[in-house]
Amino acid sequence: MSKRKEYRDLNTLLAKDPRASALFDQIPQYAKDQIMSRGDNVGSMDALEGYVHNVLRGDG
């Protein structure tokens, strides 16, 4: 059973989970923009980590 919290959307996740906020603050603006455009689907740290990984995969 997972103890990770699920939130309504990205904005709520960022407001309530300091780890999520710290991760989001570290990524480039283009990645933030892409993730924010799908914010309704990002309600957990797992989801955010997955989106960050996918968006940054081609970065480098």
Summary of the structure (lengths in Angstrom):
residues: 60
radius of gyration: 10.9
end to end distance: 35.7
largest distance: 35.7
contacts: 148
relative contact order: 0.22
helix: 65%
strand: 3%
